[in-house]
Amino acid sequence: MAKRKAASPNIINTADDRVLTERELLERLPLDRSTVWRMVQDGRFPPPIQLSPGRKGWRWSVIAAWLADREAQPIKRRRYFRERANAEAS
């Protein structure tokens, strides 16, 4: 009887330094594939490690550090029309 491969957990220990495939990365982050690659090109997301000519991956420790940085420096929210109208009326 063949052993079944255990499913990857949804949350990885932040001390874990294993390499995530693109699929595993996308399972853990609420981002689309195209968004990740656009952010990599713009320098706003860690670039992958080239494992072989056809395989790339990301170290979880690097992604965890990126997430911690995002939490420490959140993006300011956009002003919406109602807020702008209230500010202009004042």
N, C-alpha and C positions, 0 to 999 in steps of 0.2 A: 504494500500500500504506500503510495507516494505521500510525502509530507506536504501539507498545504502551506504556502507562504503566509505568514501572519500579516494581517492588514496593518498599515501604518497608523499610528495614533493620530488623532486630530491635532493634539498639542504636543510639541516636543520640548523637552527640558532645555532651558536656555543655555546650559553648560554643554549641551550636546554639540559636538563639532562635526557631525556627519554631513555628507554632501546630499543636497536635495535635488531631485530631477525637476524639470520644469513642471511636470504634472503635480508632484508633491508640493512644490512652491505655490502653485495656483490653488491647490486644495486648502492651503493654510492662510492665504491672503485674499481679501475681498477685491482683487484686481483682475482685469481681463488680461489675456496674453498680450494683446496689442499695447495695452497701457504699460505693462511691465517693460516691453522692449522699447517703447518710446521714451520711458523714463530712463532706461539704461543709456540710450543714445544721447539724452539731454544731460546726463551726469547726475540725475536725481535718484537713481537706484543703483545698488551695487552691481557691477558687471559679473557675469558668470565666469566660472573656471572652465577652460577648455580641457576636457578629460581625454578625449580622443577626437579624431577628425570629424566625427558625426555626433558627438555627445558633449553636452555642457551641463553644468550643475552649479549650485550655490551652497556655500557653507552656511549651516544654520546659525552659527555664532555671528557671522557677518550680517545676516538678515535680522537677527535678534538685536544687534547693536543699532541697525538702521531703524528698527521699530522703536527702540528706546529713545533715539534721537528725535524721531517724529513726535513721541509723547512729550518730550522735554520742550520742543519748539513747535507747537501746533500751528496749523495754517489759520490765519485770521479768516473769519467767515465773511462772506460777501454781504454787502449792503443790499437790501431789497427795496423795491419800489416804494412800499409803504414807509419804510424807515427814511428813505431819501425825501419823500414828500413831507414827512413830519419835521425833518431837520430844516428843510427849505422854508417851511411855514413859520418856524421859530424866529 
